[in-house]
Amino acid sequence: MKNPKVSLPTGKKGFGSSGLYIGGKMFAFLSSSKEFVVKLPRDRVDELVAGGDGTRFDPRRNGRTMKEWLVVNPSSNVEWVRLGKEAMEFVVSSNRQLRGV
């Protein structure tokens, strides 16, 4: 199912240049090392990390991870499309101006 409100970045370079956006807010992307990364609630990220389905995203590779971003483990049994939809719904629900999108 396609959502006409989802867009690809235009003219971006670096972080977010391969992302999916809704209302100008990024919710999923491919990292520079081609890992699938999604934005989810912190407790959901904690759950997925504990289950071995991924790790927290560390954009600078300095140990300072982003608590709401998950790098999905390639061997995870969690459906990536479902995680992408979950990430989109989280971004919409956490941004007042996007509710109703």
N, CA, C and O atoms as a DFTB+ gen file, in Angstrom:
404 C
 N C O
     1  1       0.841      -1.177       0.000
     2  2       0.000       0.000       0.000
     3  2       0.887       1.241       0.000
     4  3       1.728       1.394       0.885
     5  1       0.717       2.106      -0.951
     6  2       1.511       3.320      -1.064
     7  2       0.832       4.450      -0.310
     8  3      -0.395       4.531      -0.247
     9  1       1.649       5.311       0.257
    10  2       1.152       6.487       0.945
    11  2       1.669       7.701       0.190
    12  3       2.880       7.920       0.141
    13  1       0.779       8.500      -0.402
    14  2       1.227       9.654      -1.184
    15  2       1.925      10.723      -0.354
    16  3       2.565      11.614      -0.912
    17  1       1.812      10.650       0.965
    18  2       2.461      11.626       1.841
    19  2       3.928      11.276       2.109
    20  3       4.677      12.102       2.630
    21  1       4.339      10.052       1.756
    22  2       5.729       9.624       1.956
    23  2       6.554      10.101       0.774
    24  3       6.154       9.967      -0.382
    25  1       7.710      10.659       1.090
    26  2       8.559      11.179       0.018
    27  2      10.011      10.787       0.244
    28  3      10.416      10.394       1.339
    29  1      10.761      10.906      -0.814
    30  2      12.211      10.719      -0.772
    31  2      12.843      12.089      -0.615
    32  3      12.215      13.094      -0.948
    33  1      14.063      12.157      -0.119
    34  2      14.701      13.463       0.046
    35  2      15.024      14.092      -1.302
    36  3      15.262      13.400      -2.292
    37  1      15.025      15.386      -1.314
    38  2      15.410      16.091      -2.537
    39  2      16.591      16.997      -2.232
    40  3      16.498      17.896      -1.396
    41  1      17.687      16.758      -2.907
    42  2      18.867      17.601      -2.770
    43  2      19.647      17.435      -1.478
    44  3      20.539      18.235      -1.197
    45  1      19.337      16.422      -0.687
    46  2      20.070      16.221       0.571
    47  2      21.333      15.415       0.321
    48  3      21.406      14.605      -0.602
    49  1      22.321      15.657       1.163
    50  2      23.555      14.878       1.128
    51  2      23.846      14.422       2.545
    52  3      23.435      15.074       3.505
    53  1      24.550      13.310       2.684
    54  2      24.915      12.821       4.016
    55  2      23.747      12.175       4.735
    56  3      22.910      11.516       4.119
    57  1      23.699      12.371       6.054
    58  2      22.670      11.762       6.893
    59  2      21.285      12.117       6.362
    60  3      20.946      13.291       6.212
    61  1      20.502      11.101       6.085
    62  2      19.142      11.314       5.609
    63  2      18.989      11.370       4.106
    64  3      17.872      11.480       3.600
    65  1      20.102      11.294       3.380
    66  2      20.006      11.412       1.926
    67  2      19.362      10.194       1.284
    68  3      18.942      10.255       0.129
    69  1      19.280       9.092       2.013
    70  2      18.627       7.896       1.474
    71  2      17.402       7.541       2.310
    72  3      17.036       6.371       2.427
    73  1      16.773       8.559       2.888
    74  2      15.675       8.328       3.814
    75  2      14.294       8.396       3.205
    76  3      14.097       8.837       2.072
    77  1      13.341       7.938       4.007
    78  2      11.927       8.082       3.704
    79  2      11.375       9.116       4.673
    80  3      11.647       9.066       5.872
    81  1      10.602      10.047       4.144
    82  2      10.078      11.164       4.922
    83  2       8.568      11.209       4.843
    84  3       7.968      10.799       3.849
    85  1       7.959      11.717       5.915
    86  2       6.535      12.028       5.896
    87  2       6.390      13.404       6.535
    88  3       6.821      13.624       7.667
    89  1       5.788      14.308       5.811
    90  2       5.652      15.667       6.311
    91  2       6.977      16.318       6.628
    92  3       7.064      17.141       7.540
    93  1       8.011      15.961       5.888
    94  2       9.332      16.536       6.099
    95  2      10.125      15.903       7.231
    96  3      11.240      16.339       7.517
    97  1       9.575      14.889       7.878
    98  2      10.250      14.206       8.989
    99  2      10.701      12.824       8.542
   100  3       9.912      12.055       7.992
   101  1      11.959      12.512       8.778
   102  2      12.501      11.217       8.367
   103  2      12.070      10.135       9.351
   104  3      12.057      10.348      10.563
   105  1      11.712       8.958       8.801
   106  2      11.330       7.844       9.676
   107  2      12.096       6.567       9.369
   108  3      12.065       5.642      10.182
   109  1      12.774       6.473       8.251
   110  2      13.580       5.288       7.907
   111  2      14.607       5.692       6.857
   112  3      14.383       6.601       6.059
   113  1      15.741       4.992       6.878
   114  2      16.759       5.275       5.867
   115  2      17.760       4.134       5.801
   116  3      17.786       3.254       6.661
   117  1      18.580       4.170       4.765
   118  2      19.724       3.270       4.649
   119  2      20.951       4.048       5.078
   120  3      21.218       5.138       4.572
   121  1      21.699       3.478       6.019
   122  2      22.910       4.155       6.500
   123  2      23.987       4.114       5.413
   124  3      23.821       3.478       4.372
   125  1      25.082       4.802       5.681
   126  2      26.185       4.817       4.717
   127  2      26.774       3.422       4.514
   128  3      27.391       3.151       3.484
   129  1      26.584       2.538       5.496
   130  2      27.044       1.154       5.339
   131  2      25.902       0.222       4.928
   132  3      25.974      -0.992       5.120
   133  1      24.842       0.816       4.357
   134  2      23.702       0.078       3.773
   135  2      22.901      -0.719       4.802
   136  3      22.377      -1.789       4.493
   137  1      22.807      -0.191       6.031
   138  2      21.988      -0.818       7.062
   139  2      20.629      -0.115       7.083
   140  3      20.542       1.095       6.877
   141  1      19.559      -0.900       7.337
   142  2      18.217      -0.348       7.431
   143  2      18.025       0.204       8.842
   144  3      18.182      -0.516       9.828
   145  1      17.683       1.492       8.925
   146  2      17.543       2.178      10.205
   147  2      16.150       2.789      10.282
   148  3      15.692       3.420       9.330
   149  1      15.470       2.600      11.427
   150  2      14.114       3.119      11.605
   151  2      13.995       3.876      12.914
   152  3      14.710       3.597      13.876
   153  1      13.077       4.847      12.938
   154  2      12.809       5.618      14.155
   155  2      11.582       5.013      14.841
   156  3      10.504       4.927      14.252
   157  1      11.766       4.600      16.087
   158  2      10.713       3.947      16.862
   159  2      10.741       4.488      18.286
   160  3      11.730       5.090      18.702
   161  1       9.658       4.275      19.035
   162  2       9.682       4.688      20.440
   163  2      10.828       3.994      21.185
   164  3      11.189       2.856      20.882
   165  1      11.378       4.695      22.147
   166  2      12.533       4.176      22.887
   167  2      12.273       2.789      23.472
   168  3      13.141       1.919      23.400
   169  1      11.078       2.568      24.058
   170  2      10.794       1.261      24.650
   171  2      10.711       0.162      23.603
   172  3      11.044      -0.989      23.885
   173  1      10.273       0.503      22.404
   174  2      10.216      -0.473      21.314
   175  2      11.637      -0.810      20.848
   176  3      11.942      -1.970      20.572
   177  1      12.499       0.201      20.763
   178  2      13.899      -0.037      20.406
   179  2      14.540      -0.932      21.459
   180  3      15.251      -1.879      21.123
   181  1      14.287      -0.631      22.745
   182  2      14.816      -1.463      23.834
   183  2      14.391      -2.918      23.657
   184  3      15.202      -3.832      23.808
   185  1      13.120      -3.124      23.337
   186  2      12.572      -4.472      23.150
   187  2      13.257      -5.205      21.996
   188  3      13.629      -6.372      22.127
   189  1      13.418      -4.522      20.881
   190  2      14.029      -5.143      19.704
   191  2      15.516      -5.431      19.921
   192  3      16.029      -6.452      19.464
   193  1      16.197      -4.531      20.616
   194  2      17.612      -4.752      20.933
   195  2      17.743      -5.962      21.857
   196  3      18.590      -6.827      21.638
   197  1      16.902      -6.020      22.889
   198  2      16.938      -7.143      23.838
   199  2      16.661      -8.472      23.145
   200  3      17.203      -9.506      23.536
   201  1      15.820      -8.443      22.117
   202  2      15.487      -9.660      21.373
   203  2      16.495     -10.023      20.298
   204  3      16.336     -11.038      19.620
   205  1      17.530      -9.210      20.130
   206  2      18.559      -9.499      19.133
   207  2      18.185      -9.094      17.724
   208  3      18.835      -9.510      16.765
   209  1      17.129      -8.275      17.584
   210  2      16.675      -7.876      16.252
   211  2      17.384      -6.636      15.714
   212  3      17.156      -6.236      14.572
   213  1      18.239      -6.030      16.527
   214  2      18.961      -4.859      16.056
   215  2      19.787      -4.231      17.147
   216  3      19.889      -4.747      18.260
   217  1      20.382      -3.091      16.799
   218  2      21.195      -2.314      17.731
   219  2      20.788      -0.855      17.614
   220  3      20.177      -0.440      16.629
   221  1      21.137      -0.091      18.629
   222  2      20.868       1.346      18.554
   223  2      21.813       1.972      17.526
   224  3      22.962       1.557      17.379
   225  1      21.304       2.969      16.830
   226  2      22.069       3.642      15.801
   227  2      23.112       4.566      16.425
   228  3      22.792       5.368      17.302
   229  1      24.338       4.453      15.978
   230  2      25.465       5.257      16.442
   231  2      26.033       5.978      15.220
   232  3      26.984       5.492      14.607
   233  1      25.465       7.129      14.859
   234  2      25.852       7.783      13.603
   235  2      27.315       8.194      13.512
   236  3      27.887       8.196      12.422
   237  1      27.923       8.538      14.629
   238  2      29.326       8.980      14.609
   239  2      30.298       7.859      14.964
   240  3      31.515       8.041      14.944
   241  1      29.733       6.694      15.290
   242  2      30.531       5.529      15.690
   243  2      31.462       5.859      16.865
   244  3      32.623       5.449      16.903
   245  1      30.908       6.612      17.815
   246  2      31.698       7.011      18.986
   247  2      31.073       6.517      20.297
   248  3      31.481       6.935      21.380
   249  1      30.093       5.636      20.191
   250  2      29.449       5.098      21.386
   251  2      28.256       5.897      21.874
   252  3      27.588       5.486      22.822
   253  1      27.978       7.024      21.248
   254  2      26.823       7.842      21.634
   255  2      25.658       7.487      20.713
   256  3      25.504       8.039      19.624
   257  1      24.860       6.562      21.184
   258  2      23.769       6.050      20.347
   259  2      22.531       6.932      20.435
   260  3      22.349       7.696      21.383
   261  1      21.693       6.801      19.421
   262  2      20.423       7.518      19.374
   263  2      19.345       6.569      19.907
   264  3      19.135       5.490      19.352
   265  1      18.677       6.967      20.961
   266  2      17.770       6.094      21.686
   267  2      16.503       5.715      20.923
   268  3      15.878       4.700      21.233
   269  1      16.120       6.509      19.940
   270  2      14.900       6.223      19.179
   271  2      15.184       5.727      17.759
   272  3      14.276       5.683      16.929
   273  1      16.405       5.362      17.480
   274  2      16.760       4.863      16.146
   275  2      17.356       3.468      16.266
   276  3      18.267       3.234      17.060
   277  1      16.833       2.548      15.471
   278  2      17.256       1.149      15.494
   279  2      17.889       0.756      14.172
   280  3      17.329       1.011      13.106
   281  1      19.064       0.132      14.246
   282  2      19.672      -0.501      13.070
   283  2      19.169      -1.936      13.087
   284  3      19.461      -2.691      14.014
   285  1      18.417      -2.309      12.067
   286  2      17.814      -3.631      12.024
   287  2      18.873      -4.674      11.672
   288  3      19.621      -4.519      10.707
   289  1      18.918      -5.720      12.462
   290  2      19.835      -6.829      12.232
   291  2      19.397      -7.553      10.948
   292  3      18.231      -7.935      10.843
   293  1      20.291      -7.752       9.973
   294  2      19.905      -8.434       8.731
   295  2      19.314      -9.827       8.947
   296  3      18.541     -10.306       8.118
   297  1      19.669     -10.471      10.042
   298  2      19.142     -11.813      10.296
   299  2      17.867     -11.805      11.140
   300  3      17.364     -12.864      11.517
   301  1      17.348     -10.621      11.435
   302  2      16.130     -10.509      12.237
   303  2      14.940     -11.132      11.503
   304  3      14.844     -11.067      10.278
   305  1      14.054     -11.726      12.266
   306  2      12.824     -12.291      11.694
   307  2      11.703     -11.271      11.621
   308  3      10.632     -11.565      11.090
   309  1      11.934     -10.076      12.147
   310  2      10.935      -9.012      12.091
   311  2      10.848      -8.508      10.657
   312  3      11.870      -8.258      10.018
   313  1       9.630      -8.360      10.155
   314  2       9.444      -7.891       8.774
   315  2       9.849      -6.423       8.674
   316  3       9.349      -5.577       9.416
   317  1      10.746      -6.138       7.760
   318  2      11.257      -4.783       7.606
   319  2      10.175      -3.816       7.144
   320  3      10.161      -2.660       7.568
   321  1       9.277      -4.266       6.291
   322  2       8.202      -3.387       5.832
   323  2       7.317      -3.003       7.013
   324  3       6.888      -1.855       7.129
   325  1       7.047      -3.970       7.888
   326  2       6.234      -3.694       9.078
   327  2       6.946      -2.684       9.981
   328  3       6.310      -1.777      10.519
   329  1       8.253      -2.836      10.148
   330  2       9.007      -1.869      10.959
   331  2       8.968      -0.478      10.334
   332  3       8.855       0.524      11.041
   333  1       9.062      -0.422       9.024
   334  2       8.978       0.869       8.330
   335  2       7.638       1.544       8.560
   336  3       7.580       2.751       8.799
   337  1       6.559       0.773       8.489
   338  2       5.221       1.328       8.736
   339  2       5.079       1.764      10.191
   340  3       4.499       2.809      10.485
   341  1       5.610       0.955      11.087
   342  2       5.582       1.282      12.510
   343  2       6.348       2.587      12.758
   344  3       5.905       3.433      13.534
   345  1       7.483       2.742      12.105
   346  2       8.286       3.958      12.243
   347  2       7.519       5.170      11.707
   348  3       7.515       6.228      12.335
   349  1       6.880       5.020      10.567
   350  2       6.107       6.117       9.986
   351  2       4.983       6.530      10.934
   352  3       4.769       7.720      11.165
   353  1       4.270       5.555      11.480
   354  2       3.171       5.843      12.402
   355  2       3.690       6.537      13.665
   356  3       3.036       7.437      14.192
   357  1       4.861       6.122      14.148
   358  2       5.447       6.759      15.326
   359  2       5.773       8.224      15.050
   360  3       5.456       9.093      15.862
   361  1       6.397       8.499      13.921
   362  2       6.760       9.875      13.581
   363  2       5.511      10.735      13.438
   364  3       5.487      11.876      13.900
   365  1       4.484      10.200      12.807
   366  2       3.233      10.954      12.656
   367  2       2.613      11.227      14.023
   368  3       2.200      12.351      14.306
   369  1       2.546      10.202      14.870
   370  2       1.888      10.358      16.166
   371  2       2.663      11.266      17.115
   372  3       2.068      11.864      18.011
   373  1       3.964      11.381      16.937
   374  2       4.761      12.199      17.845
   375  2       4.962      13.632      17.351
   376  3       5.651      14.424      17.995
   377  1       4.367      13.958      16.221
   378  2       4.466      15.312      15.676
   379  2       3.060      15.869      15.465
   380  3       2.348      15.474      14.541
   381  1       2.682      16.784      16.336
   382  2       1.319      17.333      16.314
   383  2       0.896      17.829      14.929
   384  3      -0.242      17.608      14.515
   385  1       1.795      18.492      14.215
   386  2       1.448      19.050      12.914
   387  2       1.220      17.970      11.857
   388  3       0.629      18.249      10.813
   389  1       1.680      16.741      12.108
   390  2       1.502      15.659      11.131
   391  2       0.259      14.823      11.401
   392  3      -0.161      14.057      10.534
   393  1      -0.332      14.949      12.564
   394  2      -1.520      14.132      12.870
   395  2      -2.593      14.425      11.852
   396  3      -2.846      15.580      11.510
   397  1      -3.213      13.388      11.378
   398  2      -4.210      13.536      10.322
   399  2      -3.631      13.302       8.943
   400  3      -4.349      13.347       7.944
   401  1      -2.305      13.047       8.887
   402  2      -1.637      12.757       7.606
   403  2      -1.957      11.341       7.204
   404  3      -1.502      10.879       6.158
